[in-house]
Amino acid sequence: MVQCGDPSEMRFTAAEDSLGLTEFLALDSAERQARHRLARRYLAESETAPSADMRIRALTNAAGVAPDDPDIWLRLASVWRWLGDYLATDACLNNAAAAVRGVDEDSWLVAERGFDYGSRAGLETALQRAWLHYDRGEWREAMPWVRAALTVESGNTAVLRIRGLLEANQGKRGMAHQIADDLRRKNHFTADISWVMFNLETAMERHRAAFNYCYTLRPNQRRAAECYRDMARAAERVSEWSSARKWYRESMAALPFREITCLTEINHARASDLAGTRTLPFWIAFDQYYVTGSLSAYLSYAFEQFEAAETAADRERWGGLVVNAAGICLRLDMEKPHVRRIRGLVFARTGRTDRAMTDLKVAVEGLSHRKALVAELQAEIGHLLLVEQRHTEAVSHLRHALVATPNLAQAWSDLGLALIMDGNEAEAGEALSKAIALDKTLAAAWYNRGLMHFHAGDLDLAEADLAEAARLAPDNRDVANLLQQVMQQKKRR
């Protein structure tokens, strides 16, 4: 496997050579032609590049020196899309659309590629937009791009295919069947008909029927990677694990690259498989972006990376990837309570309290049969309420959590603080002492108990607890300041 560089560093190697479209068009004819010749050399480099990052750099340089060529932007968008960077894909498609608008009958592109080149490039731009939304489960957002493509060529098979898939995924039975008939008239043996039909069955929640369509389906080469991915998801929904693994591997093998590089295969448990008893494969690019394979397994893996992140930058990066993958899973109606749990925990730990609360409460309802999980989520909700100083509500959720799972040290600590704020210091002391007994390294529990002793006037006990909190959290200014207050009061006495 060829190692690839950091995707964030894939910029123009010669920044002074890269221009926006407006600046490029302001150049004289000779300079533009020279840049087109240079762009062709970069394109030739991209064809022979041994790794994806080198291919991307070559294509990026080509686009930078000749931004008026839609084909370069479309090729670059295709690479970024399959390497999982949706933002880079979107930017490339925006540039492709701008370049297409500049194609007229006097353009060198028309002279070189035919009178209908502008229409063909516009059609391809719209189709790539639609497929990008399809990857993300955004059926409605994709439809305007399909309609735009239809205005260019209404009977185009590629347009009919994506339209049929989108109508099917929205549960529009009549329209899906009509498009399937149109596809059949064009090619009676096309696999697109079964692809549309099993997506319709999935939308109608007839998952076994959807899986049955996949047995005899042989995807067309042009969209085999997407079709095999959808087939594997159909198998995953009905726990046909061997078929899911097989079709995910077929999806990876069908990726539209000359060589598969910068990809890592990982086998991991799905979001709902907390015990990790069964794993499914997925592939990531640049050690982070989802490419193909089990999206649920990728989500679970990304959440682990988020929790293990040692720097704020890594935590932010993996948190964004988790939220993005979770959103797609929810739009695909995959393991919703477990996905909501993961996304809610990420929201909670990155300060997005309102969104966290919504996800966690929905997850609690959906996972009511899983006592340990519900206890974890109730404890997290209690903590969020405590942060918002809604301490009475927090007490209720924390009690629920601790009845189900009494060994949650952080929950006991939070309950102790909530009870202090509620004026119940006797029970608060018991809760904080339980938290310390369960986890002697929990600085918050020592601090909260020290705070309680301080307010009660027990300065010796307060000093002992706060000194331990300061030892465990030497950089915490709140602990240091309160300990200083206690020591000053003792000195005055």
C-alpha positions as CSV (number, residue, x, y, z in Angstrom):
1,M,0.0,0.0,0.0
2,V,1.4,3.4,-1.0
3,Q,1.5,5.9,1.8
4,C,-0.2,9.2,1.0
5,G,0.3,12.7,2.3
6,D,-2.0,14.9,4.3
7,P,-5.0,15.9,2.1
8,S,-5.0,19.4,3.6
9,E,-1.6,20.0,2.1
10,M,-2.7,19.2,-1.5
11,R,-2.7,22.6,-2.9
12,F,-1.1,24.2,-6.0
13,T,2.7,23.5,-6.0
14,A,3.2,26.8,-7.6
15,A,0.7,29.3,-6.1
16,E,1.7,32.1,-8.4
17,D,0.6,29.9,-11.3
18,S,-2.9,29.3,-10.0
19,L,-5.6,31.8,-10.9
20,G,-9.3,32.1,-10.5
21,L,-11.4,31.9,-13.6
22,T,-12.0,35.7,-13.9
23,E,-8.2,36.5,-13.6
24,F,-7.5,33.7,-16.1
25,L,-9.9,35.0,-18.7
26,A,-8.3,38.5,-18.4
27,L,-5.0,37.1,-19.7
28,D,-4.1,37.5,-23.4
29,S,-4.6,34.7,-25.8
30,A,-1.0,33.6,-26.0
31,E,-0.7,33.3,-22.2
32,R,-3.9,31.3,-22.0
33,Q,-2.7,28.9,-24.7
34,A,0.6,28.4,-22.9
35,R,-1.3,27.6,-19.7
36,H,-3.4,25.0,-21.6
37,R,-0.3,23.3,-22.8
38,L,1.0,23.2,-19.2
39,A,-2.3,21.8,-18.0
40,R,-2.1,19.0,-20.5
41,R,1.3,18.0,-19.1
42,Y,-0.2,18.0,-15.5
43,L,-3.0,15.8,-16.8
44,A,-0.5,13.4,-18.3
45,E,1.2,13.2,-14.9
46,S,-2.1,12.4,-13.2
47,E,-2.6,9.4,-15.5
48,T,0.7,7.8,-14.4
49,A,0.8,9.0,-10.8
50,P,1.4,6.0,-8.4
51,S,-0.7,7.3,-5.5
52,A,-3.9,9.2,-5.0
53,D,-2.2,12.2,-3.4
54,M,0.2,12.6,-6.4
55,R,-2.8,12.3,-8.8
56,I,-4.7,14.9,-6.9
57,R,-1.8,17.3,-6.9
58,A,-1.3,16.9,-10.6
59,L,-5.0,17.5,-11.3
60,T,-5.1,20.4,-8.9
61,N,-2.2,22.0,-10.7
62,A,-3.9,21.5,-14.0
63,A,-7.0,23.2,-12.7
64,G,-5.0,26.0,-11.3
65,V,-3.3,26.9,-14.5
66,A,-6.3,26.3,-16.8
67,P,-9.5,26.9,-14.6
68,D,-11.7,27.4,-17.7
69,D,-11.6,23.6,-18.6
70,P,-14.6,21.9,-17.0
71,D,-13.2,18.4,-17.6
72,I,-10.3,19.0,-15.2
73,W,-12.6,20.1,-12.4
74,L,-14.9,17.1,-13.1
75,R,-12.0,14.6,-13.0
76,L,-10.8,16.2,-9.8
77,A,-14.3,16.1,-8.3
78,S,-14.6,12.4,-9.1
79,V,-11.4,11.6,-7.3
80,W,-12.3,13.6,-4.2
81,R,-15.8,12.1,-4.1
82,W,-14.4,8.5,-4.0
83,L,-11.8,9.5,-1.5
84,G,-14.6,10.7,0.8
85,D,-13.9,14.5,1.0
86,Y,-17.3,15.9,0.2
87,L,-16.3,19.5,0.8
88,A,-13.5,19.3,-1.7
89,T,-15.8,17.5,-4.2
90,D,-18.4,20.3,-3.8
91,A,-15.8,23.0,-4.4
92,C,-14.6,21.3,-7.6
93,L,-18.1,21.0,-8.9
94,N,-18.7,24.7,-8.2
95,N,-15.7,25.5,-10.3
96,A,-16.8,23.1,-13.0
97,A,-20.2,24.8,-13.2
98,A,-18.5,28.2,-13.5
99,A,-16.3,26.9,-16.3
100,V,-19.3,25.4,-18.1
101,R,-21.1,28.8,-18.0
102,G,-18.1,30.2,-19.9
103,V,-18.4,27.7,-22.8
104,D,-19.9,29.4,-25.9
105,E,-19.8,28.8,-29.6
106,D,-16.5,30.8,-29.9
107,S,-14.8,28.8,-27.1
108,W,-11.7,26.8,-27.9
109,L,-13.4,23.9,-26.0
110,V,-16.2,23.8,-28.6
111,A,-13.6,23.9,-31.5
112,E,-11.6,21.1,-29.9
113,R,-14.4,18.9,-28.4
114,G,-17.4,19.5,-30.6
115,F,-20.4,21.8,-30.9
116,D,-22.3,20.1,-28.1
117,Y,-19.4,20.1,-25.6
118,G,-21.1,22.7,-23.3
119,S,-24.2,20.6,-23.0
120,R,-22.3,17.4,-22.3
121,A,-20.1,19.1,-19.6
122,G,-23.2,20.6,-18.0
123,L,-24.9,17.2,-18.0
124,E,-21.9,15.6,-16.4
125,T,-21.7,18.3,-13.7
126,A,-25.4,17.9,-12.8
127,L,-25.0,14.1,-12.6
128,Q,-21.9,14.3,-10.4
129,R,-23.9,16.7,-8.1
130,A,-26.8,14.2,-8.0
131,W,-24.4,11.3,-7.1
132,L,-22.7,13.3,-4.4
133,H,-26.1,13.8,-2.7
134,Y,-27.0,10.2,-3.3
135,D,-23.8,9.1,-1.4
136,R,-25.1,11.2,1.5
137,G,-28.6,9.9,1.5
138,E,-29.9,13.3,0.4
139,W,-32.6,12.2,-2.0
140,R,-34.6,15.5,-2.2
141,E,-31.5,17.6,-2.5
142,A,-30.3,15.5,-5.5
143,M,-33.6,15.9,-7.5
144,P,-33.0,19.5,-8.7
145,W,-29.8,18.3,-10.3
146,V,-31.5,15.4,-12.0
147,R,-34.1,17.8,-13.4
148,A,-31.3,20.0,-14.6
149,A,-29.8,17.0,-16.4
150,L,-33.2,16.1,-17.9
151,T,-33.4,19.5,-19.5
152,V,-30.2,18.6,-21.4
153,E,-31.0,15.1,-22.4
154,S,-34.3,13.7,-21.2
155,G,-33.8,10.1,-22.4
156,N,-30.3,9.7,-21.2
157,T,-29.8,6.3,-19.5
158,A,-27.5,7.6,-16.8
159,V,-30.0,10.3,-15.9
160,L,-32.9,7.8,-15.8
161,R,-30.8,5.5,-13.5
162,I,-30.1,8.1,-10.9
163,R,-33.6,9.5,-11.1
164,G,-35.1,6.0,-10.6
165,L,-32.9,5.4,-7.6
166,L,-33.9,8.7,-6.0
167,E,-37.6,8.2,-6.6
168,A,-37.4,4.7,-5.2
169,N,-35.6,5.8,-2.1
170,Q,-38.3,8.4,-1.5
171,G,-40.9,5.6,-1.6
172,K,-42.5,6.9,-4.8
173,R,-43.7,3.5,-6.1
174,G,-45.5,4.6,-9.3
175,M,-42.7,6.8,-10.5
176,A,-40.0,4.2,-9.6
177,H,-41.9,1.5,-11.7
178,Q,-42.4,3.9,-14.6
179,I,-38.7,4.7,-14.7
180,A,-37.9,1.0,-14.4
181,D,-40.1,0.3,-17.4
182,D,-38.2,3.1,-19.3
183,L,-34.9,1.5,-18.5
184,R,-36.2,-1.9,-19.6
185,R,-37.2,-0.5,-23.0
186,K,-33.7,0.8,-23.4
187,N,-32.0,-2.5,-22.3
188,H,-34.1,-5.4,-21.2
189,F,-31.2,-7.0,-19.4
190,T,-29.9,-4.0,-17.5
191,A,-29.2,-4.4,-13.8
192,D,-30.5,-0.9,-13.1
193,I,-34.1,-2.3,-12.9
194,S,-33.3,-4.5,-10.0
195,W,-31.2,-1.8,-8.4
196,V,-34.2,0.6,-8.5
197,M,-36.6,-2.1,-7.2
198,F,-34.6,-3.2,-4.2
199,N,-34.1,0.5,-3.2
200,L,-37.9,0.8,-3.4
201,E,-38.4,-2.2,-1.2
202,T,-35.9,-0.8,1.3
203,A,-37.8,2.5,1.4
204,M,-41.0,0.5,2.1
205,E,-39.1,-1.3,4.9
206,R,-39.4,-4.7,3.2
207,H,-35.8,-5.5,3.8
208,R,-35.9,-9.2,3.1
209,A,-37.5,-8.6,-0.3
210,A,-34.9,-5.9,-1.0
211,F,-32.1,-8.4,-0.3
212,N,-33.7,-11.1,-2.5
213,Y,-33.4,-8.7,-5.5
214,C,-29.6,-8.7,-5.0
215,Y,-29.0,-12.4,-5.6
216,T,-29.2,-12.3,-9.3
217,L,-28.1,-8.6,-9.7
218,R,-24.9,-8.1,-11.8
219,P,-24.1,-4.3,-11.6
220,N,-23.2,-2.4,-14.7
221,Q,-19.6,-1.5,-14.8
222,R,-20.1,2.3,-14.9
223,R,-21.8,2.4,-11.4
224,A,-20.7,-1.0,-10.0
225,A,-19.1,0.5,-6.9
226,E,-22.3,2.3,-5.8
227,C,-24.5,-0.6,-6.7
228,Y,-22.4,-3.2,-4.8
229,R,-22.3,-0.8,-1.8
230,D,-26.1,-0.6,-1.8
231,M,-26.4,-4.4,-2.1
232,A,-24.1,-4.9,0.9
233,R,-26.2,-2.5,2.9
234,A,-29.3,-4.5,2.0
235,A,-27.6,-7.6,3.2
236,E,-26.4,-5.8,6.4
237,R,-30.0,-4.8,7.2
238,V,-31.1,-8.5,7.3
239,S,-28.0,-9.8,9.0
240,E,-26.7,-11.6,6.0
241,W,-23.1,-11.0,7.0
242,S,-21.2,-13.1,4.5
243,S,-23.1,-11.5,1.6
244,A,-22.5,-8.1,3.1
245,R,-18.7,-8.7,3.3
246,K,-18.6,-10.1,-0.2
247,W,-20.4,-7.2,-1.8
248,Y,-18.5,-4.5,0.2
249,R,-15.3,-6.0,-1.2
250,E,-16.8,-6.0,-4.7
251,S,-17.6,-2.3,-4.1
252,M,-14.0,-1.6,-3.2
253,A,-12.7,-3.5,-6.2
254,A,-14.9,-1.5,-8.5
255,L,-13.7,1.9,-7.4
256,P,-12.9,4.0,-10.5
257,F,-9.2,4.3,-10.0
258,R,-6.4,2.9,-12.2
259,E,-4.7,1.7,-8.9
260,I,-6.2,1.7,-5.4
261,T,-3.9,3.7,-3.3
262,C,-4.1,5.7,-0.1
263,L,-6.8,3.4,1.2
264,T,-6.8,1.4,4.4
265,E,-9.1,-1.6,5.0
266,I,-10.4,-1.8,8.6
267,N,-12.7,-4.5,10.0
268,H,-14.8,-3.2,12.9
269,A,-18.0,-3.9,14.9
270,R,-21.1,-1.9,13.9
271,A,-22.6,0.9,15.9
272,S,-25.2,-1.5,17.5
273,D,-22.7,-4.3,18.2
274,L,-21.2,-3.0,21.4
275,A,-19.8,-6.4,22.3
276,G,-17.8,-6.5,19.0
277,T,-18.9,-10.0,18.2
278,R,-19.1,-9.5,14.5
279,T,-17.1,-7.2,12.3
280,L,-17.6,-5.8,8.8
281,P,-15.0,-4.2,6.5
282,F,-14.8,-0.6,5.4
283,W,-12.1,1.4,3.6
284,I,-10.9,4.9,4.6
285,A,-8.7,7.3,2.6
286,F,-5.9,9.3,4.2
287,D,-6.6,7.5,7.5
288,Q,-9.9,9.3,8.0
289,Y,-12.4,9.7,5.2
290,Y,-15.0,7.0,4.6
291,V,-14.8,5.6,1.0
292,T,-16.9,2.4,0.9
293,G,-17.9,-0.5,3.1
294,S,-20.0,-0.6,6.2
295,L,-20.9,2.9,7.2
296,S,-22.1,1.8,10.6
297,A,-18.8,0.1,11.3
298,Y,-17.0,3.3,10.2
299,L,-19.2,5.4,12.5
300,S,-18.3,3.2,15.4
301,Y,-14.6,3.3,14.6
302,A,-14.7,7.1,14.1
303,F,-16.3,7.5,17.5
304,E,-13.5,5.5,19.1
305,Q,-11.0,7.8,17.5
306,F,-12.9,10.8,18.8
307,E,-12.8,9.5,22.3
308,A,-9.1,8.5,22.1
309,A,-8.0,11.9,20.5
310,E,-5.2,13.5,22.4
311,T,-5.3,16.9,20.9
312,A,-8.1,19.4,20.4
313,A,-7.5,19.4,16.6
314,D,-7.9,15.6,16.4
315,R,-10.9,15.7,18.6
316,E,-12.5,18.4,16.4
317,R,-11.7,16.5,13.2
318,W,-13.0,13.1,14.4
319,G,-16.0,14.8,15.9
320,G,-16.9,16.3,12.6
321,L,-16.5,13.0,10.8
322,V,-18.7,11.2,13.4
323,V,-21.5,13.8,13.0
324,N,-21.3,13.6,9.2
325,A,-21.4,9.8,9.1
326,A,-24.2,9.7,11.7
327,G,-26.3,12.1,9.6
328,I,-25.9,9.8,6.6
329,C,-26.8,6.7,8.7
330,L,-30.0,8.4,10.0
331,R,-31.0,9.4,6.5
332,L,-30.5,5.8,5.4
333,D,-32.6,4.7,8.4
334,M,-29.8,2.6,9.8
335,E,-29.6,1.6,13.5
336,K,-31.2,4.9,14.5
337,P,-31.1,4.7,18.3
338,H,-27.5,3.6,18.4
339,V,-26.5,6.3,15.9
340,R,-28.4,8.9,17.9
341,R,-26.5,7.8,21.0
342,I,-23.1,8.2,19.3
343,R,-23.9,11.6,17.8
344,G,-25.5,12.8,21.0
345,L,-22.4,11.9,23.0
346,V,-20.2,13.8,20.5
347,F,-22.5,16.8,20.7
348,A,-22.4,16.6,24.5
349,R,-18.6,16.5,24.6
350,T,-18.2,19.3,22.1
351,G,-20.5,21.8,23.9
352,R,-23.5,21.6,21.6
353,T,-25.9,21.0,24.5
354,D,-29.3,21.5,22.8
355,R,-28.5,19.1,19.9
356,A,-27.0,16.6,22.4
357,M,-30.1,16.7,24.5
358,T,-32.4,16.0,21.6
359,D,-30.3,13.0,20.3
360,L,-29.8,11.5,23.8
361,K,-33.5,11.6,24.7
362,V,-34.4,10.0,21.4
363,A,-31.8,7.3,22.0
364,V,-33.1,6.6,25.5
365,E,-36.5,5.9,24.1
366,G,-35.2,3.7,21.4
367,L,-32.8,1.8,23.7
368,S,-35.1,1.3,26.6
369,H,-34.5,-2.4,26.6
370,R,-30.7,-1.9,27.1
371,K,-30.3,-1.0,30.8
372,A,-26.6,-0.2,30.7
373,L,-26.8,2.0,27.7
374,V,-29.8,3.9,29.0
375,A,-28.0,4.4,32.3
376,E,-25.0,5.9,30.4
377,L,-27.3,8.2,28.4
378,Q,-29.4,9.3,31.5
379,A,-26.1,10.1,33.2
380,E,-25.0,12.2,30.3
381,I,-28.3,14.0,30.1
382,G,-28.1,14.7,33.9
383,H,-24.6,16.2,33.4
384,L,-25.8,18.5,30.6
385,L,-28.7,19.7,32.7
386,L,-26.3,20.3,35.6
387,V,-24.1,22.4,33.3
388,E,-27.2,24.4,32.4
389,Q,-27.9,24.8,36.2
390,R,-31.2,22.9,35.9
391,H,-30.2,20.9,39.0
392,T,-33.6,19.6,40.0
393,E,-34.1,18.0,36.5
394,A,-30.5,16.7,36.7
395,V,-31.2,14.9,40.0
396,S,-34.0,13.0,38.4
397,H,-32.0,11.7,35.4
398,L,-28.9,11.0,37.5
399,R,-31.0,8.9,40.0
400,H,-32.4,6.9,37.1
401,A,-28.9,6.2,35.8
402,L,-27.6,5.1,39.2
403,V,-30.5,2.8,39.9
404,A,-29.7,0.9,36.8
405,T,-25.9,1.1,37.0
406,P,-24.7,2.1,40.5
407,N,-21.0,2.0,39.6
408,L,-20.9,5.2,37.6
409,A,-18.4,7.4,39.5
410,Q,-19.0,10.5,37.4
411,A,-22.7,10.2,37.8
412,W,-22.4,10.0,41.6
413,S,-20.2,13.1,41.5
414,D,-22.7,15.0,39.3
415,L,-25.5,13.9,41.6
416,G,-23.6,15.2,44.6
417,L,-23.2,18.6,43.0
418,A,-26.8,18.7,41.9
419,L,-27.9,17.9,45.5
420,I,-25.7,20.7,46.9
421,M,-27.3,23.1,44.5
422,D,-30.7,21.7,45.7
423,G,-29.8,22.3,49.3
424,N,-29.6,18.6,50.3
425,E,-26.1,18.5,51.7
426,A,-26.4,15.4,53.7
427,E,-27.3,13.2,50.7
428,A,-24.8,15.2,48.6
429,G,-22.0,14.2,50.9
430,E,-22.9,10.5,50.6
431,A,-23.1,10.7,46.8
432,L,-19.7,12.4,46.6
433,S,-18.1,9.9,48.9
434,K,-19.4,7.1,46.7
435,A,-18.0,8.7,43.7
436,I,-14.5,8.9,45.4
437,A,-14.8,5.3,46.6
438,L,-15.5,4.2,43.0
439,D,-12.8,6.4,41.4
440,K,-10.1,8.0,43.6
441,T,-8.7,9.9,40.6
442,L,-11.9,11.8,40.0
443,A,-10.8,15.4,40.7
444,A,-14.3,16.8,40.3
445,A,-15.7,14.7,43.2
446,W,-12.9,15.8,45.5
447,Y,-13.5,19.4,44.5
448,N,-17.3,19.2,44.9
449,R,-17.0,17.6,48.4
450,G,-14.4,20.2,49.3
451,L,-16.8,22.9,48.1
452,M,-19.6,21.4,50.2
453,H,-17.4,21.4,53.4
454,F,-16.3,24.9,52.7
455,H,-19.9,26.2,52.6
456,A,-20.6,24.2,55.8
457,G,-17.6,25.9,57.5
458,D,-15.6,22.6,57.9
459,L,-12.3,24.2,56.7
460,D,-10.1,21.3,57.7
461,L,-12.1,18.8,55.7
462,A,-12.5,21.3,52.9
463,E,-8.7,21.8,52.8
464,A,-8.0,18.0,52.7
465,D,-10.4,17.4,49.8
466,L,-9.3,20.4,47.8
467,A,-5.6,19.6,48.3
468,E,-6.3,16.2,46.7
469,A,-8.3,17.8,43.9
470,A,-5.4,20.1,43.3
471,R,-2.9,17.2,43.2
472,L,-5.1,15.4,40.6
473,A,-5.8,18.5,38.5
474,P,-2.8,20.9,39.0
475,D,-3.8,23.2,36.1
476,N,-7.4,23.7,37.3
477,R,-7.7,27.4,38.4
478,D,-11.1,26.9,40.1
479,V,-9.6,24.3,42.4
480,A,-6.5,26.4,43.1
481,N,-8.6,29.5,43.9
482,L,-10.9,27.7,46.3
483,L,-8.1,26.0,48.1
484,Q,-6.4,29.4,48.5
485,Q,-9.6,30.9,50.0
486,V,-9.9,28.0,52.5
487,M,-6.3,28.4,53.6
488,Q,-6.7,32.2,54.0
489,Q,-9.8,31.7,56.1
490,K,-8.0,29.2,58.3
491,K,-5.1,31.6,58.8
492,R,-7.5,34.4,59.8
493,R,-9.1,32.1,62.4
